[in-house]
Each structure stands twice: as C-alpha cells, then as structure tokens.
Amino acid sequence: MYLGVDVGGTNLAAGLTDEGGHIRYKTSVHVEKAWSPEEIAAQLVLLCRRTAEEANTPWDQIEAVGMGVPGQVDAKAGVVVHSPNVNFRNTPLRALVQQGVDRPVYLENDANCAAIGEYWAGAAKGHDPTVVITLGTGIGGGMVAGGKLYTGCAGGGMEVGHMVTRPGGRQCGCGNQGCWEAYGSATGLIRTTREAMAEHPESALWRLCGGDTEKVEGRTPFQAAVEGDATALAVVDTYVHHLAEGLVNVVNLAQPEMICLGGGVSAAPEHLLLEPLRKLVRQGAFDKIHAAHIVRAALGNDAGIVGAAMLCRGE
C-alpha cells in the first residue's frame, strides 16, 4: 500500500492507494495560513499516520509516501524551492516528513502528480502528449510526453500558471503582475465575482453567499448562472475567456493531444465551462485541425493523490 498526499494552499489531502493507484481511503485537513514550513510538515506526518489508522491499515504495510506540492520542486533533492500559495521556500520537505513517517518519501510538483495520475489511470490514458491543468488556489500544469513527465532542466517546467496573460495586471502570489493564475484560478474567479457583486447589489450572488463576500466560492458564480442571473453569467463568461487565453498558449506551444482540467472549478456545468472553452481554444489555436481535446479530469480532485502515490512505484 502507498500513501499519496496532495499539498494545497487550502487543504492537505491524503489517500491510501493500492498498486494500481486505486484509492482505498482518503482524508484531509485544513491549512492555516500562519503555519510555518515545519508545522506544515508536522501536520503532513499526522495526516499520513491518521489516514492509515482510520483505514485500519498497519503502518508496516505502508511501503512509501508520495507528495505533490504546488510551486517549484527539486524532486531529486526533496526540496520545495518556492511555492506562491504555501509557506515554503527552500524547504527540505522530504527530510522533514521522512523523519516522522519512517518510510521512503517522494516529492514532486502537484500538477505533475495530477498529470501522472490522469495519464496512467485517468481520462488521458492512451493519449500522448497530455497536459493536465489544475484550477485551484492557483493554476498548476503538468505534461507527460512519450510516457515521461516533462519537468524542464531544473524541475520548474510547465509552470503555466505564471505565464503573463495580462501585462501589468493583478498582483500574483509569485511576485509578478498579470499571471494567468491571477485570473484563471479559483482564487481569481472569486476575486472577479466579488468585484462584480460590488457593482451589482441586485445580483443573486449575494443571496447565495448569505450576504457575506467572504463566503464566495469558485462554484458560486456558476450556481447563480444556472439560475439565469445576468451578473453571474457575465462573470462566468469573463472567466472562461481568461481561461481560454492561457490554454491557447499551452496548445500553441506544446500541441498536446489532450488537456485534462482538474480542481474544483472543473466540476462546473459543461455548457457553462467546457463547451464555450473548447470553442474559444479552437478559435485561437494555430493548428485548428489537430486542436487538443479538452476534457474534465476523470480522477477529479483525486488526480494529485493518485499521481503522488504512483511516484512511489517509479511511474
């Protein structure tokens, strides 16, 4: 048995998987922004131990732990070089966790893990090259080509969330302005929604969040759009265009056969998200005949966990 861990800016999620990447048990814990790297590592150790215990699996049956982490990861050294949405900078995360779990620990970028999971066990099985885009607190990207993960010369390849799509635009957590993730992530969508709400007090968006903008979630504008709310429909349309801008760049650069969208936002109704997105990306693609298939990730939010577990198998 393996433990796959998905480290996010909002939650830490762990799943107990078998040799085939099937999740047998899963649990999670909320991330506190004030946690230090050492506190996050300690929480990861507790989460791994708790997952095995709640799954009634003796710890000596856990062969290894794989972890997917947002940001730039030096997988060989086991170090998180930099993470815009988690409090890591040159953090020796593998060593910090390994001393607490007493098992081999593997480390990789979270979107790379999602790409591995979808390529070997999800929607992208049999499609090459494949790009997986995760829409969460930020935007992550991973690509598998020829059965191998593409990571660049130093492990920072496919950080597509930090393509600048709006020069001089919103401040991004990485320090730059106008990054794709400042507009296309769930965080970016929430910000766009709140801005629209400030201008439209009559919108159903206010009712759906109970009058508290702090309770706006990535799904909120889609829920209101389904009801036909004009403000929400405009927010969703703006968001899809923001998303398409980055995906067109990905398609024209890498020409993947398939793009899998993961993360909470990807669960939005197809007629509001995927259908208009496919049309916009095809319009912007240089090669309109072989435009990538854009699908929802089959493993959903579990792709990162499955891929992280598969790191332990050497996939």
Helices and strands as residue ranges (DSSP letters): E 2-7, E 11-17, E 23-30, H 37-54, G 59-61, E 64-69, E 72-74, E 79-83, E 88-91, H 93-101, E 105-109, H 110-121, E 130-135, E 139-145, E 148-150, G 160-162, H 181-184, H 186-199, H 204-208, G 213-215, H 220-226, H 230-254, E 258-262, G 264-267, H 274-284, E 293-296, G 300-302, H 303-311
